[in-house]
Amino acid sequence: EHGAIQCGFCTPGMILATKALLDENQNPTREEVKKALAGNLCRCTGYVKIVDAVLAAAEEMGKGGS
């Protein structure tokens, strides 16, 4: 939906970092998401779409979405 995934190389790390973040903080700020993902390198994106996708997922999860 947000075009966050491209080649897939960084995807597992991004997913695990996102899961850990959202387990601890269900409503992160953009800066908190950036900090949580900082250890993952992505050569395909500028991270903006990935951060947008994490924020959208947090919002959706807050509504009771899956």
mmJSON file of the N, C-alpha and C atoms, coordinates in Angstrom:
{"data_MODEL":{"atom_site":{
"group_PDB":["ATOM","ATOM","ATOM","ATOM","ATOM","ATOM","ATOM","ATOM","ATOM","ATOM","ATOM","ATOM","ATOM","ATOM","ATOM","ATOM","ATOM","ATOM","ATOM","ATOM","ATOM","ATOM","ATOM","ATOM","ATOM","ATOM","ATOM","ATOM","ATOM","ATOM","ATOM","ATOM","ATOM","ATOM","ATOM","ATOM","ATOM","ATOM","ATOM","ATOM","ATOM","ATOM","ATOM","ATOM","ATOM","ATOM","ATOM","ATOM","ATOM","ATOM","ATOM","ATOM","ATOM","ATOM","ATOM","ATOM","ATOM","ATOM","ATOM","ATOM","ATOM","ATOM","ATOM","ATOM","ATOM","ATOM","ATOM","ATOM","ATOM","ATOM","ATOM","ATOM","ATOM","ATOM","ATOM","ATOM","ATOM","ATOM","ATOM","ATOM","ATOM","ATOM","ATOM","ATOM","ATOM","ATOM","ATOM","ATOM","ATOM","ATOM","ATOM","ATOM","ATOM","ATOM","ATOM","ATOM","ATOM","ATOM","ATOM","ATOM","ATOM","ATOM","ATOM","ATOM","ATOM","ATOM","ATOM","ATOM","ATOM","ATOM","ATOM","ATOM","ATOM","ATOM","ATOM","ATOM","ATOM","ATOM","ATOM","ATOM","ATOM","ATOM","ATOM","ATOM","ATOM","ATOM","ATOM","ATOM","ATOM","ATOM","ATOM","ATOM","ATOM","ATOM","ATOM","ATOM","ATOM","ATOM","ATOM","ATOM","ATOM","ATOM","ATOM","ATOM","ATOM","ATOM","ATOM","ATOM","ATOM","ATOM","ATOM","ATOM","ATOM","ATOM","ATOM","ATOM","ATOM","ATOM","ATOM","ATOM","ATOM","ATOM","ATOM","ATOM","ATOM","ATOM","ATOM","ATOM","ATOM","ATOM","ATOM","ATOM","ATOM","ATOM","ATOM","ATOM","ATOM","ATOM","ATOM","ATOM","ATOM","ATOM","ATOM","ATOM","ATOM","ATOM","ATOM","ATOM","ATOM","ATOM","ATOM","ATOM","ATOM","ATOM","ATOM","ATOM","ATOM","ATOM"],
"id":[1,2,3,4,5,6,7,8,9,10,11,12,13,14,15,16,17,18,19,20,21,22,23,24,25,26,27,28,29,30,31,32,33,34,35,36,37,38,39,40,41,42,43,44,45,46,47,48,49,50,51,52,53,54,55,56,57,58,59,60,61,62,63,64,65,66,67,68,69,70,71,72,73,74,75,76,77,78,79,80,81,82,83,84,85,86,87,88,89,90,91,92,93,94,95,96,97,98,99,100,101,102,103,104,105,106,107,108,109,110,111,112,113,114,115,116,117,118,119,120,121,122,123,124,125,126,127,128,129,130,131,132,133,134,135,136,137,138,139,140,141,142,143,144,145,146,147,148,149,150,151,152,153,154,155,156,157,158,159,160,161,162,163,164,165,166,167,168,169,170,171,172,173,174,175,176,177,178,179,180,181,182,183,184,185,186,187,188,189,190,191,192,193,194,195,196,197,198],
"type_symbol":["N","C","C","N","C","C","N","C","C","N","C","C","N","C","C","N","C","C","N","C","C","N","C","C","N","C","C","N","C","C","N","C","C","N","C","C","N","C","C","N","C","C","N","C","C","N","C","C","N","C","C","N","C","C","N","C","C","N","C","C","N","C","C","N","C","C","N","C","C","N","C","C","N","C","C","N","C","C","N","C","C","N","C","C","N","C","C","N","C","C","N","C","C","N","C","C","N","C","C","N","C","C","N","C","C","N","C","C","N","C","C","N","C","C","N","C","C","N","C","C","N","C","C","N","C","C","N","C","C","N","C","C","N","C","C","N","C","C","N","C","C","N","C","C","N","C","C","N","C","C","N","C","C","N","C","C","N","C","C","N","C","C","N","C","C","N","C","C","N","C","C","N","C","C","N","C","C","N","C","C","N","C","C","N","C","C","N","C","C","N","C","C","N","C","C","N","C","C"],
"label_atom_id":["N","CA","C","N","CA","C","N","CA","C","N","CA","C","N","CA","C","N","CA","C","N","CA","C","N","CA","C","N","CA","C","N","CA","C","N","CA","C","N","CA","C","N","CA","C","N","CA","C","N","CA","C","N","CA","C","N","CA","C","N","CA","C","N","CA","C","N","CA","C","N","CA","C","N","CA","C","N","CA","C","N","CA","C","N","CA","C","N","CA","C","N","CA","C","N","CA","C","N","CA","C","N","CA","C","N","CA","C","N","CA","C","N","CA","C","N","CA","C","N","CA","C","N","CA","C","N","CA","C","N","CA","C","N","CA","C","N","CA","C","N","CA","C","N","CA","C","N","CA","C","N","CA","C","N","CA","C","N","CA","C","N","CA","C","N","CA","C","N","CA","C","N","CA","C","N","CA","C","N","CA","C","N","CA","C","N","CA","C","N","CA","C","N","CA","C","N","CA","C","N","CA","C","N","CA","C","N","CA","C","N","CA","C","N","CA","C","N","CA","C","N","CA","C","N","CA","C","N","CA","C"],
"label_alt_id":[null,null,null,null,null,null,null,null,null,null,null,null,null,null,null,null,null,null,null,null,null,null,null,null,null,null,null,null,null,null,null,null,null,null,null,null,null,null,null,null,null,null,null,null,null,null,null,null,null,null,null,null,null,null,null,null,null,null,null,null,null,null,null,null,null,null,null,null,null,null,null,null,null,null,null,null,null,null,null,null,null,null,null,null,null,null,null,null,null,null,null,null,null,null,null,null,null,null,null,null,null,null,null,null,null,null,null,null,null,null,null,null,null,null,null,null,null,null,null,null,null,null,null,null,null,null,null,null,null,null,null,null,null,null,null,null,null,null,null,null,null,null,null,null,null,null,null,null,null,null,null,null,null,null,null,null,null,null,null,null,null,null,null,null,null,null,null,null,null,null,null,null,null,null,null,null,null,null,null,null,null,null,null,null,null,null,null,null,null,null,null,null,null,null,null,null,null,null],
"label_comp_id":["GLU","GLU","GLU","HIS","HIS","HIS","GLY","GLY","GLY","ALA","ALA","ALA","ILE","ILE","ILE","GLN","GLN","GLN","CYS","CYS","CYS","GLY","GLY","GLY","PHE","PHE","PHE","CYS","CYS","CYS","THR","THR","THR","PRO","PRO","PRO","GLY","GLY","GLY","MET","MET","MET","ILE","ILE","ILE","LEU","LEU","LEU","ALA","ALA","ALA","THR","THR","THR","LYS","LYS","LYS","ALA","ALA","ALA","LEU","LEU","LEU","LEU","LEU","LEU","ASP","ASP","ASP","GLU","GLU","GLU","ASN","ASN","ASN","GLN","GLN","GLN","ASN","ASN","ASN","PRO","PRO","PRO","THR","THR","THR","ARG","ARG","ARG","GLU","GLU","GLU","GLU","GLU","GLU","VAL","VAL","VAL","LYS","LYS","LYS","LYS","LYS","LYS","ALA","ALA","ALA","LEU","LEU","LEU","ALA","ALA","ALA","GLY","GLY","GLY","ASN","ASN","ASN","LEU","LEU","LEU","CYS","CYS","CYS","ARG","ARG","ARG","CYS","CYS","CYS","THR","THR","THR","GLY","GLY","GLY","TYR","TYR","TYR","VAL","VAL","VAL","LYS","LYS","LYS","ILE","ILE","ILE","VAL","VAL","VAL","ASP","ASP","ASP","ALA","ALA","ALA","VAL","VAL","VAL","LEU","LEU","LEU","ALA","ALA","ALA","ALA","ALA","ALA","ALA","ALA","ALA","GLU","GLU","GLU","GLU","GLU","GLU","MET","MET","MET","GLY","GLY","GLY","LYS","LYS","LYS","GLY","GLY","GLY","GLY","GLY","GLY","SER","SER","SER"],
"label_asym_id":["A","A","A","A","A","A","A","A","A","A","A","A","A","A","A","A","A","A","A","A","A","A","A","A","A","A","A","A","A","A","A","A","A","A","A","A","A","A","A","A","A","A","A","A","A","A","A","A","A","A","A","A","A","A","A","A","A","A","A","A","A","A","A","A","A","A","A","A","A","A","A","A","A","A","A","A","A","A","A","A","A","A","A","A","A","A","A","A","A","A","A","A","A","A","A","A","A","A","A","A","A","A","A","A","A","A","A","A","A","A","A","A","A","A","A","A","A","A","A","A","A","A","A","A","A","A","A","A","A","A","A","A","A","A","A","A","A","A","A","A","A","A","A","A","A","A","A","A","A","A","A","A","A","A","A","A","A","A","A","A","A","A","A","A","A","A","A","A","A","A","A","A","A","A","A","A","A","A","A","A","A","A","A","A","A","A","A","A","A","A","A","A","A","A","A","A","A","A"],
"label_entity_id":["1","1","1","1","1","1","1","1","1","1","1","1","1","1","1","1","1","1","1","1","1","1","1","1","1","1","1","1","1","1","1","1","1","1","1","1","1","1","1","1","1","1","1","1","1","1","1","1","1","1","1","1","1","1","1","1","1","1","1","1","1","1","1","1","1","1","1","1","1","1","1","1","1","1","1","1","1","1","1","1","1","1","1","1","1","1","1","1","1","1","1","1","1","1","1","1","1","1","1","1","1","1","1","1","1","1","1","1","1","1","1","1","1","1","1","1","1","1","1","1","1","1","1","1","1","1","1","1","1","1","1","1","1","1","1","1","1","1","1","1","1","1","1","1","1","1","1","1","1","1","1","1","1","1","1","1","1","1","1","1","1","1","1","1","1","1","1","1","1","1","1","1","1","1","1","1","1","1","1","1","1","1","1","1","1","1","1","1","1","1","1","1","1","1","1","1","1","1"],
"label_seq_id":[1,1,1,2,2,2,3,3,3,4,4,4,5,5,5,6,6,6,7,7,7,8,8,8,9,9,9,10,10,10,11,11,11,12,12,12,13,13,13,14,14,14,15,15,15,16,16,16,17,17,17,18,18,18,19,19,19,20,20,20,21,21,21,22,22,22,23,23,23,24,24,24,25,25,25,26,26,26,27,27,27,28,28,28,29,29,29,30,30,30,31,31,31,32,32,32,33,33,33,34,34,34,35,35,35,36,36,36,37,37,37,38,38,38,39,39,39,40,40,40,41,41,41,42,42,42,43,43,43,44,44,44,45,45,45,46,46,46,47,47,47,48,48,48,49,49,49,50,50,50,51,51,51,52,52,52,53,53,53,54,54,54,55,55,55,56,56,56,57,57,57,58,58,58,59,59,59,60,60,60,61,61,61,62,62,62,63,63,63,64,64,64,65,65,65,66,66,66],
"pdbx_PDB_ins_code":[null,null,null,null,null,null,null,null,null,null,null,null,null,null,null,null,null,null,null,null,null,null,null,null,null,null,null,null,null,null,null,null,null,null,null,null,null,null,null,null,null,null,null,null,null,null,null,null,null,null,null,null,null,null,null,null,null,null,null,null,null,null,null,null,null,null,null,null,null,null,null,null,null,null,null,null,null,null,null,null,null,null,null,null,null,null,null,null,null,null,null,null,null,null,null,null,null,null,null,null,null,null,null,null,null,null,null,null,null,null,null,null,null,null,null,null,null,null,null,null,null,null,null,null,null,null,null,null,null,null,null,null,null,null,null,null,null,null,null,null,null,null,null,null,null,null,null,null,null,null,null,null,null,null,null,null,null,null,null,null,null,null,null,null,null,null,null,null,null,null,null,null,null,null,null,null,null,null,null,null,null,null,null,null,null,null,null,null,null,null,null,null,null,null,null,null,null,null],
"Cartn_x":[0.814,0.0,0.864,1.99,2.848,4.118,4.296,5.478,6.763,6.658,7.815,8.805,8.352,9.213,9.649,10.94,11.434,12.135,13.425,14.132,13.889,13.56,13.264,14.431,15.624,16.801,16.684,16.202,16.116,14.797,13.848,12.5,12.446,13.126,13.028,13.46,14.547,15.017,14.061,13.508,12.548,11.298,10.826,9.626,9.876,10.999,11.294,11.489,12.172,12.364,11.03,10.181,8.862,8.008,8.029,7.259,7.715,9.017,9.55,9.118,9.184,8.767,7.298,6.441,5.001,4.562,5.338,5.054,5.272,6.244,6.579,5.813,5.51,4.912,3.913,2.642,1.616,1.315,1.859,1.616,2.926,3.883,5.191,5.137,6.05,6.225,7.119,7.191,8.067,9.518,9.954,11.332,11.574,10.596,10.741,10.843,10.085,10.166,11.549,12.022,13.355,14.427,14.339,15.321,15.242,14.034,13.857,14.406,14.332,14.78,16.228,16.869,18.201,19.255,19.117,20.112,19.948,18.918,18.642,19.023,19.834,20.248,19.378,18.912,18.129,18.795,19.182,19.857,18.881,17.608,16.64,15.794,15.586,14.672,15.386,14.725,15.212,14.574,13.978,13.345,12.016,11.702,10.47,9.253,9.206,8.054,7.968,9.108,9.117,8.566,9.022,8.533,7.041,6.612,5.184,4.366,4.874,4.17,4.076,5.137,5.114,4.089,4.071,3.106,1.674,1.453,0.122,-0.283,0.663,0.374,0.015,0.741,0.445,-0.954,-1.301,-2.637,-3.708,-3.49,-4.454,-4.603,-3.495,-3.543,-4.293,-4.173,-4.883,-6.384,-6.813,-8.24,-8.775,-7.886,-8.311,-8.144,-7.401,-7.14,-6.091,-5.906,-4.899,-3.774],
"Cartn_y":[-1.198,0.0,1.271,1.228,2.41,2.293,1.179,0.99,0.886,0.36,0.324,-0.781,-1.837,-2.99,-2.985,-3.137,-3.196,-4.524,-4.62,-5.861,-6.969,-6.598,-7.588,-7.962,-7.504,-7.877,-7.423,-6.222,-5.685,-6.009,-6.577,-6.78,-7.531,-8.67,-9.378,-8.518,-7.795,-6.935,-5.793,-5.213,-4.123,-4.621,-5.797,-6.351,-6.639,-7.262,-7.578,-6.313,-5.325,-4.069,-3.354,-3.393,-2.775,-3.487,-4.809,-5.593,-5.263,-5.218,-4.892,-3.486,-2.537,-1.169,-1.124,-1.726,-1.644,-2.455,-3.458,-4.182,-3.27,-2.381,-1.474,-0.151,0.297,1.618,1.527,1.506,1.323,2.588,3.707,4.97,5.76,5.224,5.888,7.147,8.046,9.225,8.839,9.715,9.486,9.316,10.134,10.04,8.722,8.243,6.964,5.806,5.881,4.846,4.878,6.061,6.182,5.603,5.9,5.39,3.869,3.321,1.871,1.142,1.772,1.14,1.478,2.297,2.816,1.737,0.589,-0.469,-1.306,-1.034,-1.793,-0.972,-1.552,-0.856,-1.26,-0.26,-0.494,0.285,-0.418,0.224,0.696,0.32,0.622,1.864,2.195,3.298,4.372,5.479,6.544,6.465,5.329,5.043,5.756,6.782,7.542,6.637,5.826,4.946,3.875,3.42,2.414,3.028,4.209,4.893,5.177,5.628,5.873,4.603,3.482,2.207,1.782,1.986,1.641,2.505,3.793,4.682,4.311,3.941,3.517,2.214,1.297,0.032,0.284,1.18,1.51,2.096,2.972,3.572,2.508,1.639,0.573,-0.373,-0.716,-1.608,-0.948,0.358,1.093,1.089,0.882,0.799,-0.613,-1.538,-2.926,-3.712,-3.157,-3.86,-4.922,-5.75,-6.813,-6.606],
"Cartn_z":[0.0,0.0,0.0,0.675,0.769,-0.067,-0.757,-1.588,-0.79,0.427,1.321,0.987,0.356,0.101,-1.357,-1.585,-2.951,-3.199,-2.971,-3.312,-2.291,-1.05,-0.019,0.868,0.569,1.353,2.81,3.034,4.398,5.087,4.364,4.888,6.212,6.367,7.655,8.843,8.696,9.777,10.06,9.006,9.182,9.906,9.519,10.153,11.627,11.941,13.341,14.172,13.63,14.359,14.569,13.554,13.661,14.699,14.677,15.661,17.073,17.295,18.62,19.043,18.126,18.43,18.815,17.984,18.224,19.433,19.812,21.06,22.269,22.165,23.268,23.201,21.997,21.805,20.66,20.976,19.952,19.16,19.592,18.899,18.765,17.992,17.889,17.033,17.309,16.461,15.281,14.313,13.156,13.621,14.562,15.059,15.787,16.543,17.242,16.253,15.167,14.129,13.487,13.135,12.526,13.441,14.722,15.68,15.768,15.782,15.886,14.664,13.505,12.258,11.908,12.711,12.386,12.165,12.77,12.617,11.365,10.579,9.361,8.136,7.29,6.077,4.9,4.174,2.964,1.839,0.8,-0.326,-1.395,-1.279,-2.336,-2.071,-0.811,-0.495,0.302,0.453,1.317,2.688,3.002,4.289,4.496,3.735,3.946,3.816,2.771,2.562,3.641,4.118,5.183,6.463,6.81,8.012,7.874,6.707,6.469,6.67,6.186,6.327,7.789,8.554,9.982,10.708,10.422,11.067,10.691,9.436,9.002,9.686,9.833,10.517,11.973,12.623,14.021,14.143,13.22,13.233,13.014,12.051,11.75,12.935,13.562,14.72,15.877,15.989,17.029,16.833,15.591,15.274,15.448,15.8,15.93,14.649,13.687,12.431,12.628,11.608,11.723,10.751],
"occupancy":[1.0,1.0,1.0,1.0,1.0,1.0,1.0,1.0,1.0,1.0,1.0,1.0,1.0,1.0,1.0,1.0,1.0,1.0,1.0,1.0,1.0,1.0,1.0,1.0,1.0,1.0,1.0,1.0,1.0,1.0,1.0,1.0,1.0,1.0,1.0,1.0,1.0,1.0,1.0,1.0,1.0,1.0,1.0,1.0,1.0,1.0,1.0,1.0,1.0,1.0,1.0,1.0,1.0,1.0,1.0,1.0,1.0,1.0,1.0,1.0,1.0,1.0,1.0,1.0,1.0,1.0,1.0,1.0,1.0,1.0,1.0,1.0,1.0,1.0,1.0,1.0,1.0,1.0,1.0,1.0,1.0,1.0,1.0,1.0,1.0,1.0,1.0,1.0,1.0,1.0,1.0,1.0,1.0,1.0,1.0,1.0,1.0,1.0,1.0,1.0,1.0,1.0,1.0,1.0,1.0,1.0,1.0,1.0,1.0,1.0,1.0,1.0,1.0,1.0,1.0,1.0,1.0,1.0,1.0,1.0,1.0,1.0,1.0,1.0,1.0,1.0,1.0,1.0,1.0,1.0,1.0,1.0,1.0,1.0,1.0,1.0,1.0,1.0,1.0,1.0,1.0,1.0,1.0,1.0,1.0,1.0,1.0,1.0,1.0,1.0,1.0,1.0,1.0,1.0,1.0,1.0,1.0,1.0,1.0,1.0,1.0,1.0,1.0,1.0,1.0,1.0,1.0,1.0,1.0,1.0,1.0,1.0,1.0,1.0,1.0,1.0,1.0,1.0,1.0,1.0,1.0,1.0,1.0,1.0,1.0,1.0,1.0,1.0,1.0,1.0,1.0,1.0,1.0,1.0,1.0,1.0,1.0,1.0],
"B_iso_or_equiv":[0.0,0.0,0.0,0.0,0.0,0.0,0.0,0.0,0.0,0.0,0.0,0.0,0.0,0.0,0.0,0.0,0.0,0.0,0.0,0.0,0.0,0.0,0.0,0.0,0.0,0.0,0.0,0.0,0.0,0.0,0.0,0.0,0.0,0.0,0.0,0.0,0.0,0.0,0.0,0.0,0.0,0.0,0.0,0.0,0.0,0.0,0.0,0.0,0.0,0.0,0.0,0.0,0.0,0.0,0.0,0.0,0.0,0.0,0.0,0.0,0.0,0.0,0.0,0.0,0.0,0.0,0.0,0.0,0.0,0.0,0.0,0.0,0.0,0.0,0.0,0.0,0.0,0.0,0.0,0.0,0.0,0.0,0.0,0.0,0.0,0.0,0.0,0.0,0.0,0.0,0.0,0.0,0.0,0.0,0.0,0.0,0.0,0.0,0.0,0.0,0.0,0.0,0.0,0.0,0.0,0.0,0.0,0.0,0.0,0.0,0.0,0.0,0.0,0.0,0.0,0.0,0.0,0.0,0.0,0.0,0.0,0.0,0.0,0.0,0.0,0.0,0.0,0.0,0.0,0.0,0.0,0.0,0.0,0.0,0.0,0.0,0.0,0.0,0.0,0.0,0.0,0.0,0.0,0.0,0.0,0.0,0.0,0.0,0.0,0.0,0.0,0.0,0.0,0.0,0.0,0.0,0.0,0.0,0.0,0.0,0.0,0.0,0.0,0.0,0.0,0.0,0.0,0.0,0.0,0.0,0.0,0.0,0.0,0.0,0.0,0.0,0.0,0.0,0.0,0.0,0.0,0.0,0.0,0.0,0.0,0.0,0.0,0.0,0.0,0.0,0.0,0.0,0.0,0.0,0.0,0.0,0.0,0.0],
"pdbx_formal_charge":[null,null,null,null,null,null,null,null,null,null,null,null,null,null,null,null,null,null,null,null,null,null,null,null,null,null,null,null,null,null,null,null,null,null,null,null,null,null,null,null,null,null,null,null,null,null,null,null,null,null,null,null,null,null,null,null,null,null,null,null,null,null,null,null,null,null,null,null,null,null,null,null,null,null,null,null,null,null,null,null,null,null,null,null,null,null,null,null,null,null,null,null,null,null,null,null,null,null,null,null,null,null,null,null,null,null,null,null,null,null,null,null,null,null,null,null,null,null,null,null,null,null,null,null,null,null,null,null,null,null,null,null,null,null,null,null,null,null,null,null,null,null,null,null,null,null,null,null,null,null,null,null,null,null,null,null,null,null,null,null,null,null,null,null,null,null,null,null,null,null,null,null,null,null,null,null,null,null,null,null,null,null,null,null,null,null,null,null,null,null,null,null,null,null,null,null,null,null],
"auth_seq_id":[1,1,1,2,2,2,3,3,3,4,4,4,5,5,5,6,6,6,7,7,7,8,8,8,9,9,9,10,10,10,11,11,11,12,12,12,13,13,13,14,14,14,15,15,15,16,16,16,17,17,17,18,18,18,19,19,19,20,20,20,21,21,21,22,22,22,23,23,23,24,24,24,25,25,25,26,26,26,27,27,27,28,28,28,29,29,29,30,30,30,31,31,31,32,32,32,33,33,33,34,34,34,35,35,35,36,36,36,37,37,37,38,38,38,39,39,39,40,40,40,41,41,41,42,42,42,43,43,43,44,44,44,45,45,45,46,46,46,47,47,47,48,48,48,49,49,49,50,50,50,51,51,51,52,52,52,53,53,53,54,54,54,55,55,55,56,56,56,57,57,57,58,58,58,59,59,59,60,60,60,61,61,61,62,62,62,63,63,63,64,64,64,65,65,65,66,66,66],
"auth_comp_id":["GLU","GLU","GLU","HIS","HIS","HIS","GLY","GLY","GLY","ALA","ALA","ALA","ILE","ILE","ILE","GLN","GLN","GLN","CYS","CYS","CYS","GLY","GLY","GLY","PHE","PHE","PHE","CYS","CYS","CYS","THR","THR","THR","PRO","PRO","PRO","GLY","GLY","GLY","MET","MET","MET","ILE","ILE","ILE","LEU","LEU","LEU","ALA","ALA","ALA","THR","THR","THR","LYS","LYS","LYS","ALA","ALA","ALA","LEU","LEU","LEU","LEU","LEU","LEU","ASP","ASP","ASP","GLU","GLU","GLU","ASN","ASN","ASN","GLN","GLN","GLN","ASN","ASN","ASN","PRO","PRO","PRO","THR","THR","THR","ARG","ARG","ARG","GLU","GLU","GLU","GLU","GLU","GLU","VAL","VAL","VAL","LYS","LYS","LYS","LYS","LYS","LYS","ALA","ALA","ALA","LEU","LEU","LEU","ALA","ALA","ALA","GLY","GLY","GLY","ASN","ASN","ASN","LEU","LEU","LEU","CYS","CYS","CYS","ARG","ARG","ARG","CYS","CYS","CYS","THR","THR","THR","GLY","GLY","GLY","TYR","TYR","TYR","VAL","VAL","VAL","LYS","LYS","LYS","ILE","ILE","ILE","VAL","VAL","VAL","ASP","ASP","ASP","ALA","ALA","ALA","VAL","VAL","VAL","LEU","LEU","LEU","ALA","ALA","ALA","ALA","ALA","ALA","ALA","ALA","ALA","GLU","GLU","GLU","GLU","GLU","GLU","MET","MET","MET","GLY","GLY","GLY","LYS","LYS","LYS","GLY","GLY","GLY","GLY","GLY","GLY","SER","SER","SER"],
"auth_asym_id":["A","A","A","A","A","A","A","A","A","A","A","A","A","A","A","A","A","A","A","A","A","A","A","A","A","A","A","A","A","A","A","A","A","A","A","A","A","A","A","A","A","A","A","A","A","A","A","A","A","A","A","A","A","A","A","A","A","A","A","A","A","A","A","A","A","A","A","A","A","A","A","A","A","A","A","A","A","A","A","A","A","A","A","A","A","A","A","A","A","A","A","A","A","A","A","A","A","A","A","A","A","A","A","A","A","A","A","A","A","A","A","A","A","A","A","A","A","A","A","A","A","A","A","A","A","A","A","A","A","A","A","A","A","A","A","A","A","A","A","A","A","A","A","A","A","A","A","A","A","A","A","A","A","A","A","A","A","A","A","A","A","A","A","A","A","A","A","A","A","A","A","A","A","A","A","A","A","A","A","A","A","A","A","A","A","A","A","A","A","A","A","A","A","A","A","A","A","A"],
"auth_atom_id":["N","CA","C","N","CA","C","N","CA","C","N","CA","C","N","CA","C","N","CA","C","N","CA","C","N","CA","C","N","CA","C","N","CA","C","N","CA","C","N","CA","C","N","CA","C","N","CA","C","N","CA","C","N","CA","C","N","CA","C","N","CA","C","N","CA","C","N","CA","C","N","CA","C","N","CA","C","N","CA","C","N","CA","C","N","CA","C","N","CA","C","N","CA","C","N","CA","C","N","CA","C","N","CA","C","N","CA","C","N","CA","C","N","CA","C","N","CA","C","N","CA","C","N","CA","C","N","CA","C","N","CA","C","N","CA","C","N","CA","C","N","CA","C","N","CA","C","N","CA","C","N","CA","C","N","CA","C","N","CA","C","N","CA","C","N","CA","C","N","CA","C","N","CA","C","N","CA","C","N","CA","C","N","CA","C","N","CA","C","N","CA","C","N","CA","C","N","CA","C","N","CA","C","N","CA","C","N","CA","C","N","CA","C","N","CA","C","N","CA","C","N","CA","C","N","CA","C","N","CA","C"],
"pdbx_PDB_model_num":[1,1,1,1,1,1,1,1,1,1,1,1,1,1,1,1,1,1,1,1,1,1,1,1,1,1,1,1,1,1,1,1,1,1,1,1,1,1,1,1,1,1,1,1,1,1,1,1,1,1,1,1,1,1,1,1,1,1,1,1,1,1,1,1,1,1,1,1,1,1,1,1,1,1,1,1,1,1,1,1,1,1,1,1,1,1,1,1,1,1,1,1,1,1,1,1,1,1,1,1,1,1,1,1,1,1,1,1,1,1,1,1,1,1,1,1,1,1,1,1,1,1,1,1,1,1,1,1,1,1,1,1,1,1,1,1,1,1,1,1,1,1,1,1,1,1,1,1,1,1,1,1,1,1,1,1,1,1,1,1,1,1,1,1,1,1,1,1,1,1,1,1,1,1,1,1,1,1,1,1,1,1,1,1,1,1,1,1,1,1,1,1,1,1,1,1,1,1]
}}}
